Amino acid sequence: MSIRIINAQSTRQLQRGFASWTSYLSNHSLNFIDGKRMKTLDPTQEKLNLEEPATGSILGAIQSSGRGDVDKAVKSAVIAQQEWGQRSGPEKRDILMEAARLLRNRKEDIARVEVSDTGKPMWEAMGDVQSVIDSVTYFAGIAPTMCGQHFTLSGGSFGYTRREPLGVVAAIGAWNYPIQMAGWKSAPALACGNAVVFKPSQFTPFTAVILGEIYQEAGLPDGLYNVIQGGAETGNFLTSHNDIAKVTFTGSVETGTKVMTSCASGIKHVTLELGGKSPLIIFDDCNIDNAVKGAIMANFLSQGQVCSNGTRVFIQDSIFDDVISRLVKHTKSIKLGDPHADDTRMGPMINAAHANKVMKMIERAKTEGAEIMCGGEYITIDDSKMKGKFISPCILKPTDDMEISKEEVFGPVMNVYSFKTEEEVLNRANDTKFGLASGVFTNDLNRAHRVAAKLQAGNCYVNNYNIYPTELPFGGNKMSGIGRENGTITVDYFTQLKSVYVENNDVDCPI
Ligand code: NAD
C-alpha cells in the first residue's frame, strides 16, 4: 500500500491550521512496523509530550515501545531481510534511487517538519534533507558494485570471498540531526542487503517515520525499514535483542558505553558516533576572513548542538586581537528567531532542560574565571509566539584546564585560546579524551598537511569546517567513537565476508 506523506496539502498549509498540523505530526510519532504506522502494544508504557522547541507548543506525544513492540519490529525485519538479501544490486539500486527522487520532491515539506521538531533554522534543515538525498543516491550506486575477491590456489584449487549482509541492523539516533541519522544509517545498511530497525531520539520522532513511508512508496518491501519510538529502555530492548546482528549508534559517550556493553554480551558488530571537543587552529598566515567564517560555521550550526563542532578555537597570538574582534562582530550580528523564517540564522535550544545545562556550564566557566567576550545569555525574541529557550551565541576565553575546555557543552559556546608555536598548539589541541574532528586554517601547504597528520581526530578540515560530503568517511577516534559513516568504507561496516575454498583435487587424508 502506498502512503503519501502530505496528500494534497503542503506542510506549510498544514501548519497554518495548527490542528491539522499536529494531527499530521501525531500520526508520524507512532511506530512504523512492517509497513504500517501503529500504536505501541502496551498502553501502560511511558508517554512523553513533544514540545516544539521554538514555541513551547505541544505538538503531540510519543508512547515508549515495550519489549513486545521491539520483538514485532525485529521479527518483521528478519523475515523481510531473507528475501532482500538475495536481491541483485541493480534491483536494490532502483528502489533506493526512487526513494531519493521522492525525497527530492518533498525536500521542503520534510525540512519543515524537522524545523518544528528540532528548532534548527530552515536553511539548515534543507541542507540536512539534501544530505539524506545524497546518501541514498550514493549508496544506491554502491549497491551493484559489491563484490568479493578471487584467489588462485595450488593444484588448480581456488578460493573466493562473498560479501554478505549482516542481517538486521539496529540503528539509534540522537536528536540533533534526526532525518540525517535515519538516512545515513539506513541507506548503506539497505544497500548492503540488511534490514533496519531505527529508534529515533524520543525528542525527535517524526521524520524517521516519514522516511519509512517514502521508502515504502519507492517500492522497498515492508519490514525492511521499521521505526520504534521510545527512550533508553526501548533502546536497550533493541541492542540486547538476540536477532540483532549489528548496532549503529549516534549519541553521547555515556550512552555509547552502555550500548557497547550491551553489544559485547551478544558479540554484535557496533559502530559508535559519539561526542567531541574538537580543536580548530588558526595560524597567522591564513586568510583571516575565511578563518572567521570557518570558526562561526564550526560553532553555531544548529545552535551549537553539533558533535563535530570545533569548540576550542586556537588563534596564533600575532592575530589574536584582530580575529577576536571580527569573530565578536560577526557573532553579535547573527539573527536568532522563528526557525521557520527565511532570514533566521539560529533558532532555539532543543528543550529547557538542555538549555539550562548549557547555561550552567557557562556560569561555572565564569566562576572559574573565563572571560566572556559576547553572548551566553537567555534572550527574548521579538515575537510572542517564540516562547522557547534562545541563548545568544557566546564566545569565551577560558584556560585549558577549566571544565568548559574539557567537556562537551553541546550549545552555542565557542572557546578561544591564544598560542605561539605549532608544536605548542598541537600538544594543547590533542590534550583531550575526544577525537572526532579538527581543523586548521593556514596558507602554508606543508604546514596544513603536517598539522592534519598530527591532529588526533577522525576528521580534519583544512581551510573550512563542518562539511560532510557523502564520499568522505566520517567518524571519531579515541572516545569519540568506533567505525565510520559515509564513503565506500561503510560497506565494510554493514557486510561480512565469507571465504569459500574450492578443491580441484582428491582429498589428501594422512590420518
Ligand atoms: P544520548 O546518548 O542521550 O541519546 C542518544 C540515543 O540513545 C537516543 O535515541 C536515546 O533514546 C538512546 N538511548 C539512551 N539510553 C540508551 C540505552 N541504554 N541503550 C540504547 N539506547 C539508549 O544523546 P543525545 O542527547 O540524544 O545526543 C547528544 C549527543 O550525541 C552528544 O554527545 C553529541 O556529541 C552526540 N552526537 C554524535 C554525533 C556523531 O556523529 N559523532 C552526531 C550527533 C550527536
Residues whose N, C-alpha, C, O or C-beta is under 5 A from the ligand:
A	BS01	NAD	I172 G173 A174 W175 K199 P200 S201 Q202 G230 G231 A232 G235 N236 T250 G251 S252 V253 T255 K258 E273 L274 G275 G276 C307 S480
